Amino acid sequence: MIVVNTENVPGQTVREVKGLVQGNTIRAKHLGRDIAAGFKNLVGGELRGYTELLTEARREAIERMIGQAQQLGANAIVNVRFTTSAVTQGAAELYAYGTAVLI
């Protein structure tokens, strides 16, 4: 599956648009990560626990989006975008979406 954030795949022609596909996941903070992040806020630096959490969430959202595209018979997803939103205090949604196409 080709996944790009551009409107088309260079050197390829879109033969058919299959439709909008999306994948999302909602992740909650982990107490251990919260404590480590609190200490890191005091001294500065990367919050590795949260970086890992968002990396996992992004990967899961992409996998779910690809699954929808495969069900539609697509072999590529173009114009991929990501967004996040707070669902409740301590939980956030990561949402990936794009257009499934046949190239």
Backbone as CSV, one residue per row, in Angstrom:
resi,resn,N_x,N_y,N_z,CA_x,CA_y,CA_z,C_x,C_y,C_z
1,MET,0.859,-1.181,0.000,0.000,0.000,0.000,0.894,1.228,0.000
2,ILE,0.661,2.106,-0.948,1.383,3.376,-1.004,0.578,4.402,-0.204
3,VAL,1.233,5.088,0.711,0.584,6.099,1.543,1.396,7.379,1.441
4,VAL,0.772,8.436,0.896,1.479,9.710,0.717,0.604,10.874,1.183
5,ASN,1.271,11.980,1.502,0.519,13.166,1.917,0.359,14.161,0.774
6,THR,0.667,13.739,-0.438,0.492,14.571,-1.619,-0.807,14.193,-2.334
7,GLU,-1.223,15.019,-3.296,-2.477,14.752,-4.002,-2.386,13.603,-4.986
8,ASN,-1.169,13.227,-5.368,-0.985,12.104,-6.273,0.342,11.428,-5.968
9,VAL,0.550,10.294,-6.588,1.800,9.565,-6.429,2.657,9.893,-7.651
10,PRO,3.846,10.466,-7.453,4.684,10.836,-8.593,4.912,9.664,-9.553
11,GLY,4.697,9.922,-10.841,4.887,8.905,-11.866,3.726,7.941,-12.018
12,GLN,2.659,8.134,-11.252,1.503,7.243,-11.313,0.257,8.051,-11.670
13,THR,-0.708,7.384,-12.255,-1.972,8.017,-12.598,-3.083,7.393,-11.759
14,VAL,-3.889,8.239,-11.156,-5.037,7.749,-10.394,-6.092,7.288,-11.395
15,ARG,-6.414,5.997,-11.352,-7.415,5.437,-12.267,-8.816,5.488,-11.683
16,GLU,-8.895,5.401,-10.349,-10.213,5.391,-9.715,-10.087,5.873,-8.277
17,VAL,-11.014,6.727,-7.875,-11.085,7.169,-6.485,-12.065,6.253,-5.763
18,LYS,-11.604,5.629,-4.700,-12.437,4.692,-3.942,-13.191,5.386,-2.815
19,GLY,-12.635,6.478,-2.290,-13.337,7.219,-1.251,-12.466,7.559,-0.065
20,LEU,-13.067,8.261,0.862,-12.397,8.689,2.086,-12.181,7.492,3.002
21,VAL,-10.988,7.395,3.552,-10.697,6.361,4.546,-10.106,7.030,5.773
22,GLN,-10.318,6.388,6.915,-9.832,6.984,8.155,-9.459,5.901,9.147
23,GLY,-8.630,6.272,10.081,-8.274,5.396,11.181,-8.046,6.258,12.402
24,ASN,-8.457,5.786,13.547,-8.244,6.582,14.749,-7.994,5.686,15.948
25,THR,-7.466,6.274,16.976,-7.284,5.601,18.247,-7.321,6.656,19.341
26,ILE,-7.803,6.266,20.478,-7.833,7.164,21.636,-6.929,6.550,22.694
27,ARG,-5.998,7.339,23.154,-5.031,6.857,24.139,-5.112,7.701,25.395
28,ALA,-4.981,7.029,26.521,-4.973,7.715,27.814,-3.554,7.761,28.353
29,LYS,-3.298,8.777,29.151,-1.997,8.891,29.796,-1.805,7.758,30.784
30,HIS,-0.580,7.390,30.993,-0.197,6.345,31.937,0.426,7.014,33.153
31,LEU,0.045,6.597,34.347,0.530,7.223,35.572,2.053,7.299,35.607
32,GLY,2.719,6.229,35.228,4.186,6.226,35.216,4.743,7.267,34.265
33,ARG,4.117,7.388,33.106,4.566,8.392,32.132,4.299,9.796,32.658
34,ASP,3.171,9.968,33.344,2.839,11.273,33.919,3.868,11.717,34.950
35,ILE,4.271,10.802,35.807,5.260,11.133,36.839,6.592,11.503,36.187
36,ALA,7.024,10.691,35.217,8.281,10.974,34.520,8.200,12.309,33.784
37,ALA,7.052,12.600,33.172,6.880,13.867,32.460,6.924,15.040,33.421
38,GLY,6.357,14.865,34.607,6.398,15.929,35.615,7.817,16.276,36.001
39,PHE,8.650,15.261,36.199,10.060,15.517,36.520,10.774,16.182,35.350
40,LYS,10.480,15.732,34.130,11.132,16.287,32.944,10.744,17.750,32.750
41,ASN,9.514,18.112,33.112,9.083,19.502,33.006,9.929,20.419,33.888
42,LEU,10.423,19.880,34.990,11.254,20.680,35.899,12.627,20.974,35.314
43,VAL,13.189,20.004,34.594,14.558,20.165,34.084,14.615,20.399,32.580
44,GLY,13.539,20.172,31.890,13.505,20.370,30.442,13.915,19.113,29.701
45,GLY,13.624,19.077,28.422,13.982,17.941,27.583,12.768,17.251,26.999
46,GLU,13.059,16.250,26.197,11.998,15.503,25.517,11.237,14.628,26.509
47,LEU,9.937,14.583,26.344,9.080,13.718,27.153,8.946,12.397,26.391
48,ARG,9.935,11.528,26.550,10.028,10.299,25.752,8.802,9.398,25.905
49,GLY,8.236,9.336,27.091,7.048,8.506,27.297,5.892,8.951,26.424
50,TYR,5.706,10.257,26.327,4.628,10.778,25.479,4.967,10.644,23.999
51,THR,6.244,10.802,23.661,6.665,10.611,22.276,6.347,9.191,21.835
52,GLU,6.679,8.211,22.676,6.390,6.807,22.357,4.889,6.570,22.258
53,LEU,4.125,7.169,23.157,2.670,7.015,23.150,2.078,7.521,21.835
54,LEU,2.505,8.695,21.396,1.978,9.258,20.149,2.466,8.490,18.928
55,THR,3.688,7.978,18.978,4.203,7.169,17.871,3.375,5.902,17.716
56,GLU,3.076,5.246,18.825,2.230,4.047,18.800,0.831,4.379,18.280
57,ALA,0.277,5.482,18.736,-1.065,5.891,18.315,-1.097,6.194,16.826
58,ARG,-0.082,6.892,16.326,-0.021,7.225,14.900,0.068,5.957,14.059
59,ARG,0.898,5.003,14.484,1.044,3.746,13.754,-0.285,2.976,13.718
60,GLU,-0.971,2.926,14.848,-2.252,2.215,14.906,-3.295,2.889,14.016
61,ALA,-3.358,4.207,14.042,-4.324,4.933,13.201,-4.037,4.688,11.719
62,ILE,-2.762,4.678,11.343,-2.392,4.426,9.940,-2.787,3.010,9.542
63,GLU,-2.518,2.033,10.405,-2.881,0.646,10.098,-4.383,0.497,9.899
64,ARG,-5.171,1.159,10.715,-6.624,1.091,10.575,-7.086,1.759,9.284
65,MET,-6.461,2.873,8.923,-6.799,3.563,7.684,-6.449,2.678,6.481
66,ILE,-5.283,2.049,6.517,-4.882,1.149,5.430,-5.858,-0.017,5.320
67,GLY,-6.307,-0.546,6.448,-7.279,-1.636,6.433,-8.559,-1.253,5.715
68,GLN,-9.044,-0.048,5.956,-10.252,0.421,5.261,-9.995,0.541,3.764
69,ALA,-8.829,1.056,3.402,-8.505,1.220,1.978,-8.440,-0.141,1.279
70,GLN,-7.859,-1.124,1.939,-7.782,-2.463,1.352,-9.173,-3.064,1.170
71,GLN,-10.070,-2.826,2.112,-11.442,-3.324,1.986,-12.145,-2.713,0.772
72,LEU,-11.763,-1.479,0.414,-12.353,-0.811,-0.746,-11.676,-1.227,-2.052
73,GLY,-10.597,-2.000,-1.974,-9.885,-2.425,-3.175,-8.867,-1.421,-3.668
74,ALA,-8.465,-0.491,-2.811,-7.470,0.522,-3.197,-6.061,-0.036,-3.042
75,ASN,-5.130,0.551,-3.784,-3.727,0.176,-3.619,-2.863,1.369,-3.211
76,ALA,-3.519,2.503,-2.929,-2.796,3.683,-2.465,-3.752,4.594,-1.699
77,ILE,-3.165,5.417,-0.841,-3.924,6.447,-0.139,-3.179,7.753,-0.341
78,VAL,-3.881,8.739,-0.867,-3.263,10.042,-1.135,-3.848,11.099,-0.210
79,ASN,-3.142,12.209,-0.132,-3.601,13.364,0.640,-3.826,13.018,2.117
80,VAL,-2.931,12.222,2.682,-3.068,11.768,4.071,-2.804,12.925,5.030
81,ARG,-3.633,13.025,6.041,-3.510,14.061,7.074,-3.687,13.421,8.442
82,PHE,-3.153,14.096,9.454,-3.293,13.664,10.843,-3.873,14.810,11.656
83,THR,-4.633,14.465,12.660,-5.133,15.465,13.590,-5.243,14.828,14.967
84,THR,-5.183,15.652,15.975,-5.364,15.164,17.340,-6.405,16.033,18.027
85,SER,-7.044,15.460,19.029,-7.990,16.226,19.825,-8.087,15.610,21.210
86,ALA,-8.354,16.451,22.178,-8.554,15.969,23.549,-9.966,15.418,23.661
87,VAL,-10.091,14.226,24.204,-11.399,13.606,24.379,-11.891,13.883,25.796
88,THR,-11.051,13.627,26.757,-11.308,13.950,28.154,-9.970,14.373,28.752
89,GLN,-9.982,14.813,29.971,-8.718,15.157,30.602,-7.885,13.880,30.726
90,GLY,-6.709,13.908,30.141,-5.832,12.748,30.214,-5.967,11.769,29.064
91,ALA,-6.852,12.029,28.091,-7.002,11.132,26.938,-7.105,11.961,25.660
92,ALA,-6.459,11.468,24.616,-6.463,12.180,23.349,-6.707,11.210,22.204
93,GLU,-7.315,11.723,21.151,-7.556,10.948,19.940,-6.532,11.352,18.895
94,LEU,-5.979,10.358,18.197,-5.159,10.617,17.026,-5.940,10.068,15.842
95,TYR,-6.157,10.905,14.842,-7.020,10.592,13.716,-6.208,10.766,12.426
96,ALA,-6.199,9.733,11.586,-5.522,9.788,10.283,-6.593,9.618,9.208
97,TYR,-6.497,10.394,8.127,-7.483,10.269,7.062,-6.848,10.610,5.723
98,GLY,-7.427,10.090,4.681,-6.941,10.347,3.329,-7.937,9.821,2.311
99,THR,-7.537,9.847,1.055,-8.385,9.373,-0.035,-7.818,8.082,-0.603
100,ALA,-8.598,7.016,-0.552,-8.193,5.733,-1.106,-8.363,5.777,-2.621
101,VAL,-7.342,5.328,-3.332,-7.374,5.359,-4.794,-6.792,4.071,-5.366
102,LEU,-7.089,3.858,-6.626,-6.487,2.776,-7.397,-5.582,3.428,-8.414
103,ILE,-4.305,3.076,-8.351,-3.365,3.669,-9.332,-2.856,2.600,-10.273
